[in-house]
Amino acid sequence: MALSDFDLVFFGGSGDLAMRKLLPAMYARDVANDLPVSARIICVGREDMSQEDFLQMVETNSKPHIKESVDEQAWQKFLQRITWVAVDAVNLQSYAGLVEALRKDEQLTRVYYLATPPSLFARICDNLAASGLATANSRVVLEKPLGRDLESAKQINADVGKVFAESQIYRIDHYLGKETVQNLLALRFGNILFEPLWRREWISDVQITIAEKIGVGNRLGYYDNSGALRDMLQNHLLQLLCIVAMEPPTSIAPDAVRDSKLQVLRSLKRFTPTTLAQNIVRGQYRSGYVDGQPVPGYRDEPGAPKQSKTETFVAMKAEIDTWRWAGVPFYLRTGKRMADRLAEIVVRFKPIPHSIFNQPTSSFQPNSLVIRLQPDEGLSLNLMSKTPGDGMRLKQAELELDFREQFKAPRMEAYERLLMDVLRGQLTLFMRGDELEAAWEWVEPILDYWEQDDTSPVPYSSGTWGPAASSALIGRDGLQWREEA
Ligand code: BG6
């Protein structure tokens, strides 16, 4: 569907996200001829700089983040779409420049992308409204962190909701923009094969892992107040869990999908202090080697408090109390400075009930479906197969679907897809306010418990798969994380 003309405003327009992700994503769509000729990008920030200075900044800070080689002519054309406007987000008077810069046409789509700290959301929305800029054709995009607990998330929803209707609010979780996440929807609801098996009778357990090799980098100020549970689990991992576990929505329409996801979040078994201590492991990286290079421990990162209790790793066993999933463990795991960078979902099916072959049942690996999001995107279905040659020996074999190989289509970054969806007015891949609150509501007892708990996260060496307690957590159920099997 061709896009209609738009003014896209990036608050935090000179910031890291705009430079690293948002502008490169818009350039990629421009080169692909997806943007209307007269569409414009207005970058807004506090700095008092000229248009030339800003374009120079884009040249230096954003252009290097473009993955494909840059076509100079297309790049110059792209730069012409960009206008820099200095606005102090908290100062109403300073919005005059923005009023001036925006086109007044009611037919035009207007998007305000708030790539700013959430503490500014309320003021920005109020000031947009007071400046007459929150019009019916406006949409607002909210970047994480969307709160640090239930109360602050509710506050964000209330503040933004005062100015914009829910149908105008796009809460970003960039994991939902990844190709494989949508492919999971295609797999589950575009095929007849899986749905009958997608339940407790046939599935024994599900593992969801997002492992990173990078450490905290230069984000310590944010991260030390956040930690892996808030930074990754409350949002990205729970969103993946929702897509895996949700009931078939009646259509791909935003509220149909979001209702199904919400139901999962509301059915997650609540942790009590006792179950929490047994089913959640938090870790913090120490020094070690990643890709053969020595790296410092978290507490030795520049600026880190020496006694920091912030977790950089979390693993847990979650359960969903529904007829479909009762008793099926969902093992969730994420961490920084781990042995490898990968994001994957592993759905393991039950073992066969009886062996007719001259091999014990225990030698049959249960079928499993591995859905890979990163680093490459694909699916593998593990099946038992006869080994070639004489005799009847069965061994595990893989049916492999490599999306890139199969479709030979250029890859689209998550932010490209999500920005295009915002511009199209397509809300399916964005969290609704009640989903956000339900996710925080479930996570909050864990945060509270850790808050008053005297113990620290368990240390693990950088370049490993996390603390031994994480292997023990899943090992207690007679299982192993896929990478450790
Ligand atoms: C972000 C987190 O949301 O996701 C970061 O704040 C993390 O800490 C990043 O590194 C991971 O995203 P991706 O797409 O690189 O897996």
Residues whose N, C-alpha, C, O or C-beta is under 5 A from the ligand:
A	BS01	BG6	D231
